[in-house]
């Protein structure tokens, strides 16, 4: 029976009622959950002993089950982002079992000032991932706890063991693994779900859609979802990357105070690993140092998996954090000298026109993108032409660089229409991005501008997505003026994400940085006001 007392009484907990170094001290159902788990579940490391969490895991449990003075959960969902090997799967398995049979709902306030919990009447728990192999991580961990010692925990908790799902004996309740490919889950009456390895959940593999469905299903029942993840790869827009941005989420992550450097001595690397793994005593830190030194291990993977630091990933053109730092939207007045960058397509990829000022600020003029779900679509070439004419009328265009495939005829027409610059060269010029000799120096200038902060931008969502999807490919140049540095061009990543906005931005920046004095304004067009 739920108590009518809404405010917790004064707490008089004894010193032995909580882990000695636990940080969280507010009201939490976690005390009852910890006691219930220790009473019924075995240790994953030694089934002959009871489940006793580390201090950090116990503290995390207390935070997850924290309630306010009205007995309502402080956190509506959570994300546990920890290094590889920390124990995310066994921890999530423990929480999933408790959500199936443990005292995880507020019932009343106890005499020690802590809330007393009760179990769900009809629990429905899911372990979700984007593939069956991934659901095995958590489901196998909880299955082994329940079946250890001749199914002792399963019998004491009244759980009917099944290899693919669990049911409660004598009353309604289930726990099951699910994947993004297992059909629609919309409308299911979930009380709790583990979203496992959400750094791998993307829009492309159905993970983003599955996460939204699970959250809605749990929310309507007053339930919650808990994500487990390694540090996500920045720019992939994975569920893990976006979850950390929500202030309503309990985001728990441990990282070293200073980002490690590959030139650090072993002792300093070990110290940073101790910061990262905390009291996860089972992790062989010295072995990890050996893995870190292995030439086959990329430094980006070292940062993400062993130090729990979000990184851009090997081969990615731009660190998404740096690109976000350079977002400084501003108005560009009519008459401003600009360079233009045009990446043209016909139907599949996007067609993008961007502009850049002489001080390195780039902004979107227009983008033409195939509407979602529409197959028979082609870019309106007349609309593209009209937009370019209007742009020349609004700004003082000093140079326009165009990626020419499939647009040669239009480029020749624009060269005739807009004439030559003060040096006698056409204002509109082709720059074939398939020819590394010209494109690589433009990419190099663009990357340098981003690195030094001299290139800022308008935070346009499409360009943002395309820049963060861009990867680098090394090229060899045989030009006499090549200074011997490694050169790169932009290419699509393995996910084949579009990069047209990034290419247009490179061309616009190159045009602005190389244009001669811009011509006088053309006759203004009334539509610009």
ROMAR-518534 format. One line per 10 residues: number of its first residue (from 0); their letters; for each residue x, y, z of C-alpha. Coordinates in nm, 3 decimals, m for minus. Layout:
NUM> A> X,Y,Z; ... .
***
This chain:
0> XXXXXXXXXX> 0.000,0.000,0.000; 0.133,0.345,m0.095; 0.187,0.577,0.200; 0.006,0.910,0.205; 0.319,1.068,0.352; 0.483,1.257,0.066; 0.789,1.417,0.225; 1.065,1.190,0.358; 1.126,1.196,0.733; 1.464,1.271,0.884 .
10> XXXXXXXXXX> 1.715,1.003,0.787; 1.884,0.807,1.067; 2.077,0.553,0.856; 2.354,0.355,1.025; 2.709,0.372,0.896; 2.691,0.015,0.764; 2.384,0.079,0.548; 2.576,0.228,0.255; 2.906,0.184,0.071; 3.183,0.374,0.246 .
20> XXXXXXXXXX> 3.276,0.593,m0.052; 2.935,0.637,m0.214; 2.874,0.989,m0.337; 2.496,0.987,m0.360; 2.317,1.057,m0.032; 1.965,1.156,m0.136; 1.652,0.942,m0.111; 1.674,0.636,m0.337; 1.499,0.307,m0.393; 1.846,0.179,m0.471 .
30> XXXXXXXXXX> 1.905,0.068,m0.111; 1.625,m0.186,m0.138; 1.738,m0.291,m0.485; 2.095,m0.352,m0.366; 1.974,m0.558,m0.069; 1.736,m0.758,m0.289; 2.010,m0.835,m0.539; 2.257,m0.943,m0.270; 1.992,m1.168,m0.115; 1.898,m1.351,m0.434 .
40> XXXXXXXXXX> 2.168,m1.318,m0.700; 2.518,m1.468,m0.722; 2.835,m1.281,m0.809; 2.913,m1.302,m1.184; 3.279,m1.352,m1.091; 3.216,m1.625,m0.832; 2.869,m1.788,m0.826; 2.936,m1.931,m0.480; 2.924,m1.579,m0.336; 2.639,m1.324,m0.325 .
50> XXXXXXXXXX> 2.620,m1.033,m0.566; 2.806,m0.741,m0.407; 2.856,m0.450,m0.643; 3.164,m0.232,m0.644; 3.131,0.103,m0.470; 3.094,0.281,m0.803; 2.829,0.037,m0.929; 2.640,0.065,m0.602; 2.655,0.444,m0.622; 2.529,0.427,m0.982 .
60> XXXXXXXXXX> 2.238,0.210,m0.866; 2.149,0.465,m0.600; 2.154,0.746,m0.858; 1.944,0.549,m1.105; 1.674,0.481,m0.845; 1.687,0.829,m0.689; 1.344,0.981,m0.616; 1.225,1.327,m0.521; 1.017,1.422,m0.217; 0.702,1.298,m0.391 .
70> XXXXXXXXXX> 0.851,0.957,m0.463; 0.889,1.032,m0.836; 1.203,0.923,m1.018; 1.462,1.198,m1.063; 1.571,1.053,m1.398; 1.328,0.946,m1.670; 1.599,0.751,m1.856; 1.971,0.687,m1.829; 2.292,0.632,m2.021; 2.592,0.447,m1.876 .
80> XXXXXXXXXX> 2.892,0.535,m2.093; 3.197,0.350,m1.966; 3.519,0.200,m2.100; 3.539,m0.145,m2.254; 3.554,m0.414,m1.986; 3.416,m0.200,m1.701; 3.120,m0.437,m1.656; 2.832,m0.261,m1.830; 2.659,m0.583,m1.941; 2.655,m0.758,m1.599 .
90> XXXXXXXXXX> 2.542,m0.431,m1.438; 2.261,m0.388,m1.693; 2.168,m0.755,m1.644; 2.138,m0.700,m1.268; 1.916,m0.394,m1.322; 1.699,m0.586,m1.574; 1.640,m0.869,m1.326; 1.548,m0.620,m1.055; 1.307,m0.447,m1.293; 1.142,m0.784,m1.350 .
100> XXXXXXXXXX> 1.106,m0.892,m0.984; 1.269,m0.635,m0.754; 1.138,m0.342,m0.542; 1.183,m0.077,m0.810; 0.861,0.128,m0.766; 0.796,0.373,m0.484; 0.555,0.243,m0.218; 0.607,0.449,0.099; 0.869,0.624,0.313; 1.054,0.413,0.569 .
110> XXXXXXXXXX> 1.153,0.526,0.920; 1.514,0.586,0.812; 1.410,0.849,0.558; 1.458,0.624,0.259; 1.176,0.524,0.024; 1.052,0.165,0.036; 0.989,m0.002,m0.296; 0.759,m0.263,m0.444; 0.770,m0.472,m0.763; 0.573,m0.414,m1.081 .
120> XXXXXXXXXX> 0.239,m0.597,m1.095; 0.284,m0.687,m1.462; 0.644,m0.620,m1.567; 0.752,m0.632,m1.929; 1.130,m0.597,m1.967; 1.320,m0.596,m2.295; 1.691,m0.623,m2.373; 1.725,m0.438,m2.702; 2.004,m0.411,m2.959; 2.044,m0.370,m3.334 .
130> XXXXXXXXXX> 2.147,m0.735,m3.379; 2.095,m1.066,m3.202; 2.465,m1.095,m3.120; 2.451,m0.767,m2.929; 2.148,m0.869,m2.721; 2.356,m1.166,m2.604; 2.587,m0.931,m2.411; 2.334,m0.843,m2.142; 2.094,m1.135,m2.176; 2.375,m1.390,m2.133 .
140> XXXXXXXXXX> 2.503,m1.208,m1.824; 2.163,m1.212,m1.650; 2.086,m1.566,m1.768; 2.407,m1.694,m1.609; 2.325,m1.523,m1.279; 1.980,m1.682,m1.273; 2.094,m2.032,m1.372; 2.409,m2.054,m1.157; 2.406,m2.302,m0.868; 2.143,m2.522,m1.033 .
150> XXXXXXXXXX> 1.900,m2.235,m1.108; 1.897,m2.123,m0.744; 1.830,m1.754,m0.815; 1.559,m1.833,m1.072; 1.379,m2.060,m0.827; 1.396,m1.816,m0.535; 1.272,m1.530,m0.753; 0.994,m1.728,m0.921; 1.133,m1.700,m1.273; 1.065,m1.962,m1.539 .
160> XXXXXXXXXX> 1.393,m1.991,m1.730; 1.385,m1.995,m2.108; 1.687,m1.964,m2.337; 1.523,m1.689,m2.543; 1.287,m1.529,m2.286; 1.190,m1.542,m1.921; 0.844,m1.556,m1.757; 0.728,m1.515,m1.399; 0.575,m1.817,m1.230; 0.215,m1.779,m1.114 .
170> XXXXXXXXXX> 0.173,m1.416,m1.222; 0.211,m1.205,m1.537; 0.554,m1.079,m1.630; 0.821,m1.138,m1.894; 1.175,m1.049,m1.999; 1.289,m1.090,m2.359; 1.562,m0.982,m2.604; 1.456,m0.782,m2.911; 1.633,m0.632,m3.213; 1.573,m0.355,m3.464 .
180> XXXXXXXXXX> 1.493,m0.615,m3.732; 1.233,m0.806,m3.532; 0.932,m0.612,m3.655; 0.736,m0.320,m3.515; 0.740,m0.281,m3.138; 0.510,0.022,m3.132; 0.242,0.004,m2.866; 0.393,m0.263,m2.641; 0.333,m0.202,m2.269; 0.695,m0.190,m2.158 .
190> XXXXXXXXXX> 0.794,m0.119,m1.801; 1.170,m0.122,m1.862; 1.422,m0.171,m2.144; 1.800,m0.197,m2.167; 1.930,m0.034,m2.485; 2.261,m0.216,m2.529; 2.566,m0.071,m2.709; 2.386,0.239,m2.835; 2.708,0.375,m2.989; 2.618,0.128,m3.267 .
200> XXXXXXXXXX> 2.255,0.242,m3.298; 2.222,0.467,m3.603; 1.946,0.576,m3.836; 2.084,0.353,m4.109; 2.053,0.026,m3.910; 1.718,0.115,m3.752; 1.862,0.193,m3.409; 1.736,0.549,m3.386; 1.382,0.440,m3.471; 1.397,0.149,m3.225 .
210> XXXXXXXXXX> 1.519,0.376,m2.944; 1.231,0.616,m3.001; 0.977,0.333,m3.000; 1.112,0.178,m2.679; 1.116,0.513,m2.501; 0.758,0.589,m2.600; 0.639,0.243,m2.495; 0.805,0.273,m2.154; 0.693,0.632,m2.099; 0.324,0.552,m2.136 .
220> XXXXXXXXXX> 0.357,0.290,m1.861; 0.559,0.512,m1.629; 0.862,0.296,m1.704; 1.215,0.387,m1.804; 1.501,0.289,m2.034; 1.870,0.250,m1.956; 2.139,0.265,m2.224; 2.484,0.107,m2.209; 2.754,0.228,m2.444; 3.119,0.279,m2.514 .
230> XXXXXXXXXX> 3.221,0.634,m2.600; 3.042,0.700,m2.930; 3.207,0.803,m3.252; 3.135,1.172,m3.293; 2.946,1.277,m3.603; 2.766,0.946,m3.659; 2.450,1.080,m3.489; 2.418,0.754,m3.298; 2.167,0.713,m3.018; 2.453,0.726,m2.765 .
240> XXXXXXXXXX> 2.591,1.050,m2.905; 2.255,1.224,m2.892; 2.148,1.087,m2.553; 2.430,1.266,m2.376; 2.290,1.599,m2.492; 1.957,1.564,m2.308; 1.946,1.726,m1.960; 1.669,1.486,m1.854; 1.899,1.186,m1.885; 2.118,1.042,m1.611 .
250> XXXXXXXXXX> 2.442,1.042,m1.807; 2.714,0.853,m1.620; 3.066,0.846,m1.761; 3.416,0.821,m1.615; 3.713,0.962,m1.809; 4.064,1.081,m1.722; 4.092,1.449,m1.631; 4.353,1.504,m1.905; 4.316,1.345,m2.248; 4.601,1.094,m2.288 .
260> XXXXXXXXXX> 4.874,1.141,m2.546; 5.033,0.855,m2.744; 5.377,0.975,m2.634; 5.305,0.930,m2.263; 5.522,0.692,m2.061; 5.365,0.367,m1.940; 5.324,0.489,m1.583; 5.126,0.791,m1.695; 4.908,0.575,m1.920; 4.845,0.341,m1.626 .
270> XXXXXXXXXX> 4.745,0.633,m1.405; 4.495,0.751,m1.669; 4.357,0.397,m1.700; 4.307,0.383,m1.321; 4.109,0.708,m1.346; 3.895,0.559,m1.622; 3.823,0.217,m1.471; 3.786,0.324,m1.108; 3.728,0.026,m0.881; 3.675,m0.225,m1.165 .
280> XXXXXXXXXX> 3.948,m0.444,m1.016; 3.909,m0.724,m1.271; 4.042,m0.517,m1.564; 4.411,m0.604,m1.641; 4.542,m0.250,m1.683; 4.899,m0.354,m1.767; 4.764,m0.569,m2.050; 4.571,m0.270,m2.181; 4.894,m0.070,m2.195; 5.037,m0.343,m2.419 .
290> XXXXXXXXXX> 4.728,m0.321,m2.643; 4.767,0.057,m2.657; 5.123,0.016,m2.787; 5.020,m0.240,m3.049; 5.071,m0.079,m3.396; 4.746,m0.243,m3.510; 4.548,m0.040,m3.253; 4.452,0.305,m3.379; 4.480,0.592,m3.134; 4.118,0.687,m3.194 .
300> XXXXXXXXXX> 4.015,0.338,m3.079; 4.244,0.369,m2.777; 4.073,0.692,m2.673; 3.722,0.559,m2.723; 3.745,0.207,m2.586; 4.012,0.226,m2.316; 3.989,0.588,m2.197; 3.618,0.639,m2.270; 3.682,0.961,m2.464; 3.457,1.049,m2.754 .
310> XXXXXXXXXX> 3.659,1.096,m3.072; 3.604,1.173,m3.436; 3.735,0.838,m3.553; 4.019,0.742,m3.781; 4.001,0.895,m4.127; 3.723,1.141,m4.045; 3.796,1.474,m4.210; 3.691,1.706,m3.928; 3.656,1.657,m3.555; 3.283,1.729,m3.501 .
320> XXXXXXXXXX> 3.362,1.909,m3.176; 3.590,2.151,m3.360; 3.331,2.208,m3.633; 3.067,2.284,m3.370; 3.301,2.533,m3.201; 3.328,2.726,m3.528; 2.951,2.773,m3.567; 2.904,3.150,m3.542; 2.591,3.243,m3.741; 2.566,3.603,m3.854 .
330> XXXXXXXXXX> 2.395,3.816,m4.117; 2.584,3.888,m4.438; 2.466,4.222,m4.582; 2.377,4.274,m4.944; 2.682,4.388,m5.139; 2.934,4.185,m4.940; 3.219,4.038,m5.148; 3.191,3.658,m5.145; 3.323,3.346,m5.308; 3.076,3.075,m5.412 .
340> XXXXXXXXXX> 3.107,2.697,m5.403; 2.873,2.479,m5.610; 2.849,2.099,m5.592; 2.598,1.987,m5.850; 2.410,1.661,m5.877; 2.117,1.535,m6.082; 1.899,1.314,m5.863; 2.066,1.096,m5.600; 2.305,1.327,m5.419; 2.229,1.679,m5.302 .
350> XXXXXXXXXX> 2.301,1.992,m5.505; 2.442,2.262,m5.279; 2.538,2.628,m5.324; 2.737,2.790,m5.044; 2.902,3.131,m5.009; 3.203,3.248,m4.810; 3.315,3.598,m4.714; 3.671,3.724,m4.744; 3.722,3.675,m4.368; 3.634,3.306,m4.391 .
360> XXXXXXXXXX> 3.267,3.292,m4.284; 3.066,3.047,m4.496; 2.688,3.018,m4.523; 2.426,2.831,m4.722; 2.261,2.995,m5.021; 2.042,2.701,m5.123; 2.036,2.322,m5.124; 1.829,2.093,m5.345; 1.769,1.751,m5.189; 1.556,1.457,m5.297 .
370> XXXXXXXXXX> 1.241,1.449,m5.077; 1.216,1.148,m4.847; 1.033,0.855,m5.004; 1.034,1.005,m5.355; 1.211,0.799,m5.623; 1.134,0.982,m5.947; 1.299,1.317,m5.871; 1.553,1.537,m6.048; 1.694,1.869,m5.945; 1.522,2.165,m6.113 .
380> XXXXXXXXXX> 1.805,2.308,m6.324; 1.609,2.624,m6.401; 1.561,2.686,m6.029; 1.934,2.635,m5.972; 2.015,2.883,m6.250; 1.771,3.143,m6.116; 1.915,3.110,m5.765; 2.270,3.166,m5.892; 2.161,3.473,m6.092; 1.991,3.614,m5.779 .
390> XXXXXXXXXX> 2.302,3.544,m5.570; 2.524,3.734,m5.816; 2.277,4.022,m5.797; 2.276,4.028,m5.416; 2.648,3.987,m5.344; 2.973,4.095,m5.509; 3.088,3.755,m5.629; 3.464,3.749,m5.679; 3.492,3.384,m5.775; 3.264,3.082,m5.811 .
400> XXXXXXXXXX> 3.415,2.731,m5.812; 3.197,2.446,m5.942; 3.229,2.070,m5.931; 3.142,2.020,m6.300; 3.023,1.662,m6.367; 2.681,1.672,m6.540; 2.681,2.056,m6.526; 2.934,2.147,m6.799; 2.678,2.321,m7.020; 2.544,2.536,m6.735 .
410> XXXXXXXXXX> 2.895,2.629,m6.620; 2.987,2.745,m6.969; 2.669,2.954,m6.976; 2.750,3.112,m6.637; 3.102,3.193,m6.756; 2.954,3.384,m7.048; 2.684,3.550,m6.834; 2.904,3.668,m6.547; 3.222,3.745,m6.739; 3.581,3.782,m6.622 .
420> XXXXXXXXXX> 3.741,3.916,m6.306; 3.990,4.203,m6.277; 4.274,3.968,m6.377; 4.098,3.853,m6.694; 4.004,3.507,m6.567; 3.644,3.377,m6.572; 3.464,3.449,m6.245; 3.293,3.109,m6.274; 3.547,2.826,m6.291; 3.520,2.447,m6.286 .
430> XXXXXXXXXX> 3.715,2.259,m6.018; 3.668,1.888,m6.068; 3.685,1.721,m5.726; 3.790,1.398,m5.898; 4.116,1.567,m5.999; 4.333,1.561,m5.688; 4.584,1.807,m5.836; 4.340,2.097,m5.783; 4.102,1.963,m5.519; 4.365,1.850,m5.265 .
440> XXXXXXXXXX> 4.514,2.201,m5.218; 4.162,2.337,m5.165; 4.092,2.071,m4.902; 4.426,2.148,m4.737; 4.341,2.520,m4.716; 3.997,2.435,m4.574; 4.136,2.199,m4.309; 4.395,2.458,m4.209; 4.124,2.722,m4.172; 3.922,2.490,m3.950 .
450> XXXXXXXXXX> 4.223,2.396,m3.742; 4.334,2.759,m3.694; 3.981,2.894,m3.646; 3.993,3.131,m3.942; 3.704,2.947,m4.108; 3.368,2.991,m3.935; 3.021,2.892,m4.055; 2.645,2.929,m4.023; 2.564,2.595,m3.850; 2.342,2.490,m4.142 .
460> XXXXXXXXXX> 2.208,2.142,m4.047; 2.260,1.984,m4.389; 2.616,2.112,m4.424; 2.684,2.014,m4.063; 2.574,1.658,m4.136; 2.776,1.638,m4.457; 3.096,1.780,m4.304; 3.079,1.531,m4.018; 3.024,1.245,m4.263; 3.331,1.336,m4.471 .
470> XXXXXXXXXX> 3.646,1.124,m4.461; 3.997,1.190,m4.590; 4.185,0.995,m4.853; 4.557,1.041,m4.906; 4.668,1.135,m5.257; 5.005,1.169,m5.424; 5.071,1.482,m5.626; 5.341,1.511,m5.892; 5.321,1.887,m5.938; 5.646,2.082,m5.933 .
480> XXXXXXXXXX> 5.507,2.322,m5.673; 5.407,2.041,m5.433; 5.578,2.108,m5.099; 5.602,1.741,m5.007; 5.328,1.743,m4.745; 5.068,1.467,m4.732; 4.763,1.581,m4.926; 4.405,1.465,m4.893; 4.075,1.478,m5.074; 3.727,1.435,m4.928 .
490> XXXXXXXXXX> 3.548,1.105,m4.977; 3.241,0.930,m4.838; 3.281,0.700,m4.539; 3.185,0.335,m4.524; 2.827,0.432,m4.445; 2.811,0.621,m4.778; 2.671,0.929,m4.608; 2.637,1.236,m4.830; 2.919,1.491,m4.834; 2.792,1.738,m5.099 .
500> XXXXXXXXXX> 2.754,2.021,m4.846; 3.113,1.968,m4.732; 3.243,1.979,m5.090; 3.049,2.300,m5.158; 3.196,2.449,m4.840; 3.551,2.359,m4.946; 3.493,2.521,m5.286; 3.335,2.833,m5.136; 3.622,2.878,m4.891; 3.881,2.826,m5.165 .
510> XXXXXXXXXX> 3.697,3.074,m5.389; 3.686,3.338,m5.114; 4.052,3.295,m5.023; 4.175,3.315,m5.386; 3.938,3.566,m5.546; 4.078,3.897,m5.669; 3.904,4.220,m5.583; 3.533,4.160,m5.624; 3.351,4.343,m5.904; 3.096,4.615,m5.853 .
520> XXXXXXXXX> 2.739,4.514,m5.777; 2.515,4.407,m6.061; 2.175,4.566,m6.096; 1.984,4.465,m5.777; 1.691,4.227,m5.802; 1.367,4.345,m5.641; 1.308,4.012,m5.469; 1.604,4.072,m5.238; 1.444,4.386,m5.093 .
***
